[in-house]
Amino acid sequence: MRLYLAGPLFTQAERAWNLDLAGLIVEAGHSVFLPQAEVQTIETLDAESIFRVDVDGVRSADAIVAIVEGADPDSGTSFECGLAFALGLPIVIVRTDFRAGGDALPGQKLATVNLMLSQAATAVVAVTSPTGGIDELASRIIEALAALPRGLPPVERVSPSV
């Protein structure tokens, strides 16, 4: 399966963790579009080039694996999830952060994140125990990917009510 790995990538720790996670998913037989790696192929690191590479990465994916940590998940990751949802792509939300920060409304798929991200998720992988490691997380993500429904219907367009 072609995957887009969305998540924060601004610190050395985030980039190293993303790379490790992507490697474990690749070892399981998937291909992973990792934005931090893909920008290395761009000749000029200007805003439009980075934007286009990432949008094309989402469009070419079979599914999105989105890391949503913190009280307010990364805005780029949130955009990529919105784009994936609009395209009808399955979204696997991943959370390792044990802190609450969501809306926690009745029926919410993952109460510790924003309602819109939670409800857009096709699957949720939450490994919030301080003893859970990246190997366990990757294993749970791979299980979630194997269980994804195939051929999700496109999102129905609805006129907003005023």
N, C-alpha and C positions, 0 to 999 in steps of 0.2 A: 504494500500500500504506500502511496506517495503521501507524506505527511508534511505539514507546515508546523514547525515548533515555534510558537509565539510566547514571548515572555520578556521580562526586563533584561537588558543587556548592557547596562551602563557602568557596572563596576567589574573589576577583574574577577571577583568572586562569582558574580552572576554569569559572566561569559564562560568561566571554567566549568561551573556547574551545568550550564546549558550544553556545553561541548561533551561533558561526561554522559549526561542523560541521552543526548542524541546518539552517541556511540553505542550505548546499550540497546537503544531501539533499533539501530542499524544492524547490530549483531543478531537481532531477532528476525531479520529479513525484510525490514521496511527501509524505504529511502526517506531521508529527512532533509527538508529545506530548512536550513538554519540561517536566519537573516544575518547574523554577525559574521558568518562564513561567506555568505553570498556577496556581501558588499565588498569583499576582498577582490572580486572580479571586475568591479566597476573602475573604469579609468579615472573618472572625475567624481569625487565624493560630494556632489551637489545634491540639494534637496530633491529635485525632480527625479534624478537618476535613482536615488535610494528609494523614493516613494514608488516608482514604477517597478523596480526589481521586486520589492516586497508585495505589491498588489498582484503582480504576475505570479509570484510564488503562491499566494493564497489561491488564485484562480486555477493554478495547475495542480493543486493538491486534491487528494481524495478525502482528506479529513484534516482537522486542525487539532493539535494538542496545545492547550493554552495554560500557561503557568500564571495563576492569579493569586499572588501573595499580598500581604499587607492589608491595611484598612481600606485602601483605595487602589485596586489593581492598576498596573501600568496602563497609561492611556493608549499607547500604541497597540498593546495586546488587546485592549478593549475594542479599538477600531478594527483590528484584524478579525476578532470574533464577530463583530457586527457585519463585516463584509462576508465572512464565511456563512453566517446565518442567512443573509440575503441571497447568497448563491445556492442555498440548500445543502451546504456541506455539513457533515456531522462534526460536532465540537466536543472534544474531551477536555473538561475542565480539571485542572490538577491543582491541588492545594496541599502544602506542607505546613503552613502557618497555623498555629493553634489559637491565635488571637481572633476574637470575633470582630467583625467590622461590617457585616452585611445588614440586610433589611429584616431578616427573620420573620417573614410573613407566613401565614398558614399556607401550606402546600408548596413552599419554596424548595427547590431541589437541593440547594446548598445554602443554608441560612447565614453562613459567615462571609458571603460575598454579595455584591450588588445584585439586586433582583433581576435586572436585565441580563447580566452575565449568567446568573444561575439558571434562569428559565430558558436561555438559548442553548444550554448544554444538552447534548445527546446522552452523555455519560459523565459521571463525576468520579474522580479518584482523589480521595482525601487520606493522606498518610500524615497525621498530625502528632503522632507519638514521638517524643524526643529520642526514642530508641530506634525508630524506623530510619533506614538508610536509603541511599539512592538505588541500590540493587532491588530492594523491596518495591520501591516506587516504580522503577522501570518495569518490573514484573507485573505489577497491578495495571500499569498503563497498557502493556501488551495484551493483557487479558481483556481490558475494556475495548481495545481496538478489535480484537477477535469477535467480540459480542456486538459490534455495531451493526445496525440494520443496513442492508445494502440497498442502494438506489432510493435514497430519501426523495420524496416529492419536493418540487420547488415550493418556496414559500408563497402562499396565496397573497396577492395584493389586495389591500382593503383601503377604501377611502377613509381618511380620518374624520371622526365625528366632531362637530364644532359645538 
